[in-house]
Amino acid sequence: MLAVRIPPSALMKRIAAGVVRSDSRSTARLGLAPCEQLVFHNGVMKRALLLVPLLCFPTLFAETVSLTRDGNRIEVTIGGQPFTSFYFGPEATKPYLHPLRSADGTVVTRGYPMEEIAGEQTDHRHHRGAWFSHGDVNGVDFWANEPEQRSRGKKGIIALRSIDSVKVVAQHSGTITFTFSWNDLTGTALLSERRTMKFHRVDGNNIVDFDIVLSAESETVKFGDTKEGTFAVRMATELEEQHFRAKGIPRTGTITNAHDAKTEANTWGKRSPWVDYAGSIEGKPKGIAIFDHPENPKHPTYWHVRGYGLFAANVFGEHDFHADASRDGSITVARGETLRFRYRVVIHQGLGGEKINRLFRAWAESE
């Protein structure tokens, strides 16, 4: 068990006296490993409660990120307040984050099916928080893959293979890296996935950065042309657009892409480097923007984004998006080859298109 806490008053005295610095020698004198070395491997992580909040320097007054393992999930807090949890155990047919919160603690993703909230729709049980999967990988569905959906076609499971690192770094961000296996129901692996997620807060926006590398484990792996995918978030009910199934809870959301097209009718199936899905919750501006990295396959991606709250980037579903059966948006990867996807998710409290575009360009140019 690793736990390091220095009372703020004592810490300030040590800094003033020059005892505490941000280099590795000063942290060693305090019994601290450098933040970059705070990595926990599988053998250690089997304990019931493995990780505790870690305070990193030199950004003393930034809001501290902590990562805490609780069974088959890792809880993420920023500034001592819950941000999200990552679920990866055998009870999850694909790993997911739930819920996502803005910096003031407001939940901006749907609760169902993880929890039932009055007034929420209970459609699409497989829409769990924020996730990455696809509906056709060599004919196997990793998208709508809940146990009760297995009577409808071939299904797969994205299973944990290893927890590679969990660390908090000096810039007050937390990073976790996992390896997953995309298996059919016989246990045969089609893909391995190495996923790194970075959690941090910038200018009042909670952010998750995803770096996903998919490696073929069959001779060939084909990501089929279907709209059912791929990198997705299910929005909170209040942030949905107004739609024919909307009842009870008022919907306030609007979908906007980088070309200033608005609403599902003008953004679904269209290509754009980013999309913002925003409205208000209890009268306060809230939204989620998803950025597609310029080096991702087929950038800018297509968007499978719906007024009822599904928010997904999908490069594969061209025949659906163009309503043209002659198009083929599939991608085939041979054994030993990889596909890499990077995304940024920005949970904000009211940003216009111009500000989001600046954030996108700064991120794209820095990576």
C-alpha positions as CSV (number, residue, x, y, z in Angstrom):
1,M,0.0,0.0,0.0
2,L,1.4,3.4,-1.0
3,A,0.1,6.5,0.6
4,V,1.8,9.8,0.8
5,R,0.2,12.9,2.3
6,I,2.0,16.0,3.6
7,P,-0.2,18.6,5.4
8,P,-0.4,21.8,3.3
9,S,1.0,23.9,6.1
10,A,4.0,21.7,6.6
11,L,4.5,21.4,2.8
12,M,4.6,25.2,2.4
13,K,7.2,25.5,5.1
14,R,9.4,22.9,3.4
15,I,9.0,24.6,0.0
16,A,9.9,28.0,1.6
17,A,13.0,26.4,3.3
18,G,14.0,24.8,0.0
19,V,13.6,21.3,1.4
20,V,11.0,20.3,-1.2
21,R,11.7,20.7,-4.9
22,S,10.2,19.2,-8.0
23,D,13.2,17.0,-8.9
24,S,13.6,13.4,-8.1
25,R,16.3,13.9,-5.4
26,S,14.1,16.0,-3.2
27,T,11.1,13.7,-3.6
28,A,13.4,10.8,-2.6
29,R,14.4,12.5,0.6
30,L,10.7,12.6,1.5
31,G,10.2,8.9,0.7
32,L,8.4,9.8,-2.6
33,A,9.2,8.2,-5.9
34,P,9.1,10.6,-8.8
35,C,5.5,10.8,-10.2
36,E,6.6,9.2,-13.5
37,Q,7.6,6.1,-11.6
38,L,4.3,5.6,-9.8
39,V,3.3,2.7,-11.9
40,F,1.4,-0.4,-10.6
41,H,1.7,-3.7,-12.4
42,N,-0.6,-6.7,-12.3
43,G,1.0,-8.5,-9.4
44,V,0.4,-5.6,-7.1
45,M,-3.0,-4.6,-8.4
46,K,-4.7,-7.8,-7.3
47,R,-5.3,-6.3,-3.8
48,A,-8.8,-5.1,-3.0
49,L,-7.9,-1.5,-2.7
50,L,-4.7,-0.9,-4.6
51,L,-4.4,2.8,-5.4
52,V,-4.8,5.8,-3.2
53,P,-4.7,9.5,-4.1
54,L,-1.2,10.6,-5.2
55,L,-0.1,14.2,-4.8
56,C,2.4,15.3,-7.5
57,F,4.6,18.3,-8.0
58,P,5.6,20.9,-9.2
59,T,2.2,22.3,-10.0
60,L,1.3,22.7,-6.4
61,F,-1.9,24.7,-6.7
62,A,-3.4,22.8,-9.6
63,E,-6.3,20.4,-8.9
64,T,-4.9,17.0,-7.9
65,V,-6.0,13.9,-9.9
66,S,-6.3,10.6,-8.0
67,L,-6.9,7.1,-9.2
68,T,-8.4,4.5,-6.8
69,R,-9.0,0.9,-7.7
70,D,-12.1,-0.7,-6.2
71,G,-12.5,-4.2,-7.5
72,N,-13.1,-4.2,-11.3
73,R,-13.2,-0.5,-11.6
74,I,-10.9,2.5,-11.2
75,E,-12.4,5.7,-9.8
76,V,-11.0,9.0,-11.0
77,T,-11.3,12.2,-9.0
78,I,-10.1,15.7,-9.7
79,G,-9.7,18.2,-6.9
80,G,-11.1,15.7,-4.5
81,Q,-14.4,15.4,-6.4
82,P,-15.6,12.4,-8.4
83,F,-15.1,12.7,-12.2
84,T,-15.7,9.2,-13.6
85,S,-15.1,5.5,-13.1
86,F,-13.7,3.0,-15.5
87,Y,-15.3,-0.5,-15.5
88,F,-13.4,-3.4,-16.9
89,G,-14.4,-6.6,-15.1
90,P,-15.9,-9.8,-16.5
91,E,-19.4,-8.5,-15.8
92,A,-18.8,-5.8,-18.5
93,T,-19.0,-7.1,-22.1
94,K,-17.0,-4.1,-23.1
95,P,-15.1,-1.6,-20.9
96,Y,-16.7,1.7,-20.3
97,L,-16.5,5.0,-18.3
98,H,-19.5,5.9,-16.2
99,P,-20.6,8.5,-15.5
100,L,-18.8,11.5,-16.9
101,R,-19.1,14.7,-14.9
102,S,-18.4,18.4,-15.5
103,A,-16.0,20.3,-13.2
104,D,-18.9,21.3,-11.0
105,G,-19.9,17.7,-10.5
106,T,-22.9,17.6,-12.9
107,V,-23.4,14.2,-14.5
108,V,-23.6,14.7,-18.3
109,T,-24.1,11.1,-19.4
110,R,-27.1,8.8,-19.1
111,G,-27.4,6.5,-16.1
112,Y,-29.2,3.6,-17.7
113,P,-28.5,0.6,-17.7
114,M,-25.9,1.0,-14.8
115,E,-28.5,2.8,-12.8
116,E,-32.2,3.6,-13.3
117,I,-33.1,7.3,-13.1
118,A,-36.7,8.5,-13.3
119,G,-37.6,10.0,-16.6
120,E,-34.6,8.5,-18.5
121,Q,-35.2,6.4,-21.6
122,T,-34.3,2.7,-21.3
123,D,-33.6,2.0,-25.0
124,H,-30.3,0.6,-26.3
125,R,-29.1,-1.1,-23.2
126,H,-25.6,-1.5,-24.8
127,H,-25.1,2.3,-24.7
128,R,-23.0,2.4,-21.5
129,G,-21.5,5.8,-20.6
130,A,-18.5,6.2,-22.9
131,W,-17.0,3.3,-24.8
132,F,-15.2,2.0,-27.8
133,S,-16.4,-1.0,-29.8
134,H,-17.7,-1.9,-33.3
135,G,-20.7,-3.8,-34.7
136,D,-18.9,-5.9,-37.3
137,V,-15.4,-7.3,-36.8
138,N,-15.1,-10.4,-39.0
139,G,-18.8,-10.7,-38.7
140,V,-18.8,-10.5,-34.9
141,D,-20.7,-7.8,-33.1
142,F,-18.9,-6.1,-30.3
143,W,-21.3,-3.1,-30.2
144,A,-24.7,-4.5,-29.2
145,N,-23.2,-7.3,-27.2
146,E,-25.1,-7.5,-24.0
147,P,-25.9,-11.1,-22.8
148,E,-29.6,-10.7,-23.6
149,Q,-28.7,-9.7,-27.2
150,R,-26.8,-12.9,-28.0
151,S,-29.7,-14.5,-29.8
152,R,-29.4,-11.9,-32.6
153,G,-26.2,-12.9,-34.6
154,K,-22.6,-13.5,-33.6
155,K,-21.5,-11.6,-30.5
156,G,-18.1,-10.9,-29.0
157,I,-16.7,-9.7,-25.7
158,I,-13.9,-7.2,-25.1
159,A,-12.1,-8.8,-22.2
160,L,-9.3,-7.6,-19.9
161,R,-5.9,-9.1,-20.7
162,S,-3.7,-6.9,-18.5
163,I,-3.5,-3.7,-16.5
164,D,-0.3,-2.2,-17.8
165,S,0.1,1.0,-15.8
166,V,-1.8,3.3,-13.5
167,K,-0.1,6.6,-12.6
168,V,-0.4,10.2,-11.7
169,V,2.1,12.5,-13.3
170,A,3.5,15.9,-12.2
171,Q,1.2,17.8,-14.6
172,H,-1.7,16.8,-12.4
173,S,-3.1,14.2,-14.8
174,G,-3.9,10.6,-14.3
175,T,-3.1,8.0,-16.9
176,I,-4.2,4.3,-17.1
177,T,-3.2,1.8,-19.7
178,F,-4.9,-1.5,-20.3
179,T,-4.6,-4.4,-22.8
180,F,-7.9,-6.0,-23.9
181,S,-8.7,-9.0,-26.1
182,W,-11.6,-8.8,-28.6
183,N,-12.8,-12.4,-28.4
184,D,-15.7,-14.2,-30.0
185,L,-17.9,-16.3,-27.7
186,T,-15.6,-19.4,-28.2
187,G,-12.8,-17.4,-26.7
188,T,-10.9,-16.9,-29.9
189,A,-9.1,-13.6,-30.1
190,L,-9.6,-11.5,-33.2
191,L,-7.9,-8.4,-31.9
192,S,-5.8,-7.1,-29.1
193,E,-6.3,-3.5,-28.0
194,R,-3.9,-1.4,-26.0
195,R,-5.8,1.6,-24.6
196,T,-4.4,4.6,-22.7
197,M,-6.7,7.1,-21.1
198,K,-5.5,10.4,-19.7
199,F,-7.7,12.3,-17.2
200,H,-7.2,16.0,-16.5
201,R,-8.8,19.4,-16.2
202,V,-7.9,22.4,-18.3
203,D,-9.4,25.8,-18.0
204,G,-12.4,24.4,-16.1
205,N,-13.1,21.6,-18.6
206,N,-12.8,18.0,-17.6
207,I,-10.9,16.1,-20.3
208,V,-10.3,12.5,-21.2
209,D,-7.7,11.7,-23.9
210,F,-7.9,8.3,-25.6
211,D,-5.1,6.5,-27.4
212,I,-6.3,3.2,-28.8
213,V,-4.1,0.8,-30.8
214,L,-5.8,-2.3,-32.3
215,S,-3.6,-5.2,-33.5
216,A,-4.9,-8.1,-35.6
217,E,-4.6,-11.5,-34.1
218,S,-6.3,-13.4,-36.9
219,E,-4.7,-13.7,-40.3
220,T,-6.9,-10.8,-41.4
221,V,-9.4,-8.7,-39.5
222,K,-12.1,-6.8,-41.3
223,F,-13.9,-3.9,-39.7
224,G,-17.1,-4.0,-41.6
225,D,-19.1,-1.2,-43.0
226,T,-21.9,-0.5,-40.5
227,K,-23.2,2.5,-38.7
228,E,-23.1,0.5,-35.5
229,G,-19.9,1.9,-33.9
230,T,-17.4,3.0,-32.8
231,F,-16.2,5.6,-30.3
232,A,-19.2,6.7,-28.4
233,V,-20.9,8.5,-25.5
234,R,-24.6,8.4,-24.4
235,M,-25.7,11.8,-23.4
236,A,-27.7,12.7,-20.3
237,T,-31.4,13.1,-21.0
238,E,-31.6,16.9,-20.6
239,L,-28.8,17.2,-23.2
240,E,-30.6,15.3,-25.8
241,E,-32.2,17.2,-28.7
242,Q,-36.0,17.4,-28.7
243,H,-37.3,14.3,-30.5
244,F,-40.5,12.4,-31.0
245,R,-39.8,9.9,-28.1
246,A,-38.9,12.7,-25.7
247,K,-41.3,12.7,-22.7
248,G,-41.2,14.2,-19.2
249,I,-37.7,15.7,-18.7
250,P,-37.2,18.8,-20.9
251,R,-34.6,18.4,-23.7
252,T,-32.2,21.3,-24.2
253,G,-29.5,20.0,-26.4
254,T,-28.2,20.9,-29.9
255,I,-25.7,18.9,-32.0
256,T,-23.2,21.2,-33.8
257,N,-20.2,20.3,-35.9
258,A,-17.1,22.1,-37.0
259,H,-18.8,23.5,-40.1
260,D,-21.6,25.1,-38.0
261,A,-24.2,22.5,-39.1
262,K,-26.7,21.9,-36.4
263,T,-29.1,19.2,-35.3
264,E,-29.1,15.5,-36.1
265,A,-30.7,16.2,-39.5
266,N,-27.6,18.1,-40.6
267,T,-24.8,16.3,-38.8
268,W,-25.6,12.6,-38.8
269,G,-23.4,10.8,-41.3
270,K,-21.4,13.9,-42.1
271,R,-17.7,14.3,-41.8
272,S,-16.2,16.8,-39.3
273,P,-13.0,17.0,-37.2
274,W,-15.2,17.6,-34.1
275,V,-18.7,17.7,-32.9
276,D,-20.2,19.4,-29.9
277,Y,-23.4,18.1,-28.2
278,A,-24.5,20.8,-25.7
279,G,-27.5,22.3,-23.9
280,S,-28.2,22.9,-20.2
281,I,-28.9,20.8,-17.1
282,E,-30.9,22.5,-14.3
283,G,-30.5,25.7,-16.2
284,K,-26.7,25.6,-16.3
285,P,-24.8,25.3,-19.6
286,K,-23.3,21.8,-20.1
287,G,-21.9,19.9,-23.0
288,I,-19.5,17.3,-24.4
289,A,-17.3,17.9,-27.4
290,I,-15.4,15.0,-29.1
291,F,-12.3,15.6,-31.2
292,D,-11.1,13.3,-33.9
293,H,-7.3,13.4,-34.3
294,P,-6.0,14.4,-37.7
295,E,-3.9,11.2,-37.9
296,N,-6.8,8.9,-37.3
297,P,-7.9,6.7,-40.2
298,K,-10.0,8.6,-42.8
299,H,-9.9,11.9,-40.8
300,P,-12.2,13.7,-40.6
301,T,-14.5,11.0,-39.3
302,Y,-18.1,10.4,-40.0
303,W,-20.5,10.9,-37.1
304,H,-23.3,8.5,-36.0
305,V,-24.9,11.2,-33.7
306,R,-28.6,11.0,-32.8
307,G,-31.0,13.5,-31.3
308,Y,-32.0,10.9,-28.7
309,G,-28.5,11.1,-27.2
310,L,-26.1,8.7,-29.0
311,F,-22.9,10.5,-29.9
312,A,-20.4,8.4,-31.9
313,A,-17.5,8.8,-34.2
314,N,-17.5,6.1,-36.9
315,V,-15.2,5.9,-39.9
316,F,-16.6,2.6,-41.2
317,G,-20.3,3.1,-41.9
318,E,-20.1,4.8,-45.3
319,H,-22.9,2.9,-47.1
320,D,-25.3,3.9,-44.3
321,F,-24.1,7.4,-44.1
322,H,-24.2,8.0,-47.8
323,A,-27.3,5.8,-48.3
324,D,-25.4,4.1,-51.1
325,A,-25.1,0.3,-51.0
326,S,-22.2,0.5,-53.5
327,R,-19.9,2.2,-51.0
328,D,-17.7,0.1,-48.8
329,G,-16.2,1.9,-45.8
330,S,-14.6,-1.3,-44.3
331,I,-11.0,-1.5,-43.3
332,T,-9.0,-4.8,-43.3
333,V,-5.9,-5.3,-41.1
334,A,-3.5,-8.2,-41.6
335,R,-1.9,-10.1,-38.7
336,G,0.8,-7.9,-37.3
337,E,-0.7,-4.7,-38.6
338,T,-2.4,-2.1,-36.4
339,L,-5.0,0.7,-36.4
340,R,-4.5,3.6,-34.1
341,F,-7.3,6.0,-33.0
342,R,-6.9,9.1,-30.8
343,Y,-9.8,11.1,-29.5
344,R,-10.2,13.9,-27.0
345,V,-13.5,14.2,-24.9
346,V,-14.1,17.7,-23.5
347,I,-16.8,18.0,-20.8
348,H,-17.5,21.7,-20.7
349,Q,-19.8,24.2,-19.1
350,G,-20.7,26.3,-22.1
351,L,-18.4,26.8,-25.1
352,G,-19.3,28.2,-28.5
353,G,-18.0,26.8,-31.7
354,E,-15.1,29.3,-32.0
355,K,-13.7,28.3,-28.6
356,I,-14.1,24.6,-29.3
357,N,-12.3,25.0,-32.7
358,R,-9.4,26.8,-30.9
359,L,-9.2,23.9,-28.4
360,F,-9.3,21.4,-31.2
361,R,-6.5,23.1,-33.1
362,A,-4.3,23.4,-30.0
363,W,-4.8,19.7,-29.2
364,A,-4.2,18.5,-32.8
365,E,-1.1,20.6,-33.2
366,S,0.4,19.5,-29.9
367,E,0.0,15.8,-30.3
